[in-house]
Amino acid sequence: MSLIQQLIQQIEENDLWNPPITLRRNEFLDVHGKVDRNLYFVISGSLRIFVVDEDEEQVIRFGYRDTFFAVLDSFLNSEPSDYYVQAIKETVLVSVSKKAFMDLVNESESNLKGWQMALEQLVLQQLERERDILTSSPKERYLRVLKRSPQLFQEIPNKHIASYLRMTPETLSRMKKLVLTDEA
């Protein structure tokens, strides 16, 4: 069992999950402009985390079944969030408060290691994503995400994946066709 799975088990054993939240398709989790000190776990469905820049939405992350997410700016610094969280399809989440979670993390060395591992993975994913956006061609960005998170293409509509990859839906469609042609 991984350290992250151990943390999930510890949260369950200590009955730290808040009651489930069900978001209907396109419904927002009420976090933009507010302090959100929760760590969420997606039971079912999918959602997107995005910012609005000059009236354009820029997807920065996704959450889908069996993944953790947090509105990190607010979770880490306890200030109002600049991010929006919207369900892509009906989504069921559970959450644990930062205080309860951090108390659990600080309870044992293995819990602390699990949390550090989760944060390290998140930082590395963000760094890789930033590098891709700044230096890679659209095709390279597409191929990296396809390799890293193939389930994304089953869970998330193309228009949101395109926003995440910083390309138009038409460019994403061309990339998919190009890769299929190259594989044939």
SULVEN-V12595 format. One record per residue. N is the residue number from 1. RES is the residue in one letter. D_LAST is the distance of its C-alpha to the last C-alpha in whole Angstrom. Layout:
# SULVEN-V12595
N;RES;D_LAST, N;RES;D_LAST
This chain:
# SULVEN-V12595
1;M;38, 2;S;37, 3;L;40, 4;I;39, 5;Q;39, 6;Q;42, 7;L;43, 8;I;42, 9;Q;44, 10;Q;47, 11;I;47, 12;E;47, 13;E;49, 14;N;51, 15;D;51, 16;L;50, 17;W;47, 18;N;49, 19;P;48, 20;P;45, 21;I;44, 22;T;42, 23;L;40, 24;R;39, 25;R;36, 26;N;37, 27;E;40, 28;F;41, 29;L;42, 30;D;45, 31;V;45, 32;H;45, 33;G;48, 34;K;49, 35;V;50, 36;D;47, 37;R;48, 38;N;46, 39;L;43, 40;Y;41, 41;F;38, 42;V;36, 43;I;37, 44;S;34, 45;G;32, 46;S;31, 47;L;33, 48;R;32, 49;I;35, 50;F;35, 51;V;38, 52;V;39, 53;D;39, 54;E;41, 55;D;40, 56;E;36, 57;E;35, 58;Q;33, 59;V;31, 60;I;32, 61;R;31, 62;F;30, 63;G;32, 64;Y;30, 65;R;31, 66;D;33, 67;T;33, 68;F;36, 69;F;37, 70;A;40, 71;V;41, 72;L;41, 73;D;43, 74;S;46, 75;F;46, 76;L;46, 77;N;49, 78;S;51, 79;E;50, 80;P;49, 81;S;45, 82;D;43, 83;Y;40, 84;Y;40, 85;V;38, 86;Q;37, 87;A;35, 88;I;32, 89;K;33, 90;E;36, 91;T;36, 92;V;39, 93;L;40, 94;V;43, 95;S;44, 96;V;47, 97;S;49, 98;K;49, 99;K;52, 100;A;52, 101;F;48, 102;M;50, 103;D;53, 104;L;51, 105;V;49, 106;N;52, 107;E;53, 108;S;51, 109;E;50, 110;S;47, 111;N;46, 112;L;47, 113;K;44, 114;G;42, 115;W;42, 116;Q;42, 117;M;39, 118;A;37, 119;L;39, 120;E;37, 121;Q;34, 122;L;34, 123;V;36, 124;L;33, 125;Q;30, 126;Q;32, 127;L;32, 128;E;29, 129;R;28, 130;E;31, 131;R;29, 132;D;26, 133;I;28, 134;L;30, 135;T;28, 136;S;24, 137;S;22, 138;P;20, 139;K;17, 140;E;18, 141;R;21, 142;Y;18, 143;L;16, 144;R;19, 145;V;20, 146;L;17, 147;K;18, 148;R;22, 149;S;22, 150;P;19, 151;Q;22, 152;L;22, 153;F;20, 154;Q;21, 155;E;25, 156;I;25, 157;P;24, 158;N;22, 159;K;25, 160;H;27, 161;I;24, 162;A;24, 163;S;27, 164;Y;27, 165;L;24, 166;R;27, 167;M;24, 168;T;25, 169;P;23, 170;E;21, 171;T;20, 172;L;19, 173;S;17, 174;R;15, 175;M;14, 176;K;13, 177;K;11, 178;L;10, 179;V;9, 180;L;6, 181;T;5, 182;D;6, 183;E;4, 184;A;0
